[in-house]
Amino acid sequence: MFTGIIEAVGEIADIRMVDGDMRLQVRTGTLDLSDVKLGDSIATNGVCLTAVALPGDGFVADVSRETLTHTRFPSLKVGERVNLEKAMMPTSRFGGHIVTGHVDGLGKVIDRRDDARSVRLWVQAPKSLLRYIAAKGSITVDGVSLTVNSLEGDRFGLNIVPHTAQETIIDSYRAGREVHLEVDIIARYLERLMAPAPAADNATGAGSGLTLETLAAAGFMRR
């Protein structure tokens, strides 16, 4: 589990294809690895990777075909900068939102404009994810917890403050850049709860699912 608050910017040190999938070595820069052990998770551009080796200046991870299919990792290049965040601890300050490190889809930066000291970005999202994106809600872009400023059709707007631009790779984004998107996990679970129950459950009267009526009765919405 992560929070979407980037701890360091690293770079890709080595990429090797091994029996159809990828072995990735990441140089972690200023990221403190003193408390990291083999098997720990480190989010790399928002993708949860497991450390299988710790060479001293970073970590090595295996990237499965599943991950390669749903991310832009196949286009990574040696020397490319990446956002890094270690898995959160129970005592960590929760500065962002709940991030799992499981990429839901690829977005594309379609516009970038300066706005005083901030940067305004517009990102096009896959149609399958639009239902989970809400104005003033949270979304993860390449591992960074961000607030959705506005929605227009299949795109959403972001405001990147100077600190975020400086501490992440977002300042390098230009139109055409693909980015990893992870929607708010609460929206995912809410959709599942609202879905009709399986026929087997209906037959027994169990697991009838969450409905608008039960939400209203519990005071979460007006009738």
C-alpha positions, 0 to 999 in steps of 0.5 A: 500500500502507498500514499502517492507522495513521491519520496525520490526520483530515480533512474532506470539503470538496466533493462533485460528481457528474461524468458519473455518478461523483464528484469529491471534495475532501478538506481534509487538516488536519494531514496533511503534503502536502509529499511528495505529488504528483499521482498519489499515493495517499491512503487515505480511510476506508480507500479508496485514492484517487488525487490528481488535484489539490492545491489547497494545503489538501488533495487532489481525487480521482475516485471511480469507479462501482465504488468508489461501489457498494462503499463508503458514499461515496454517503452522504458529506456536506460537513464529514464527518470522514474518516481519512487515511493516505498510501501507505507508503514502503519506509522506513516503520515498519510499525505495523499490517498490510498494507492495500491500500485496497480495500474488501471490504464494508460492516459495521455497528456494532451496539453500543458500550460504554465499558470503563474508558478503552477503548471496546468495539465490536461490528461486524456483517460481511457473511456473505461476509467471515466466513470471512476474519475470525479472533479475534486476527487483523487487520482494517481498519475505515475504514482503521484497522488493528485486532485482532479480539478475538472472534467471535460469529456474524456479528459481531466485537468490537473494543477501541479504546484511548484513543489510537486513539479520539482520533486517528481518527473511531472515537470518533464511531461509534454503533450503526447506523453503516456502516463500510468493511471490508478483511480481511487480504490473507493470508487472501485469498491463502491461500484462492486457493492452497488452491483446486483448480487449473483443469482446464487446469493439472491436465491438464499437472500444473502449478499443482496448488495448495496442499494440506493435505498440502503444508502439513503436509510443510512443517511449517506444520501437524500431520498 
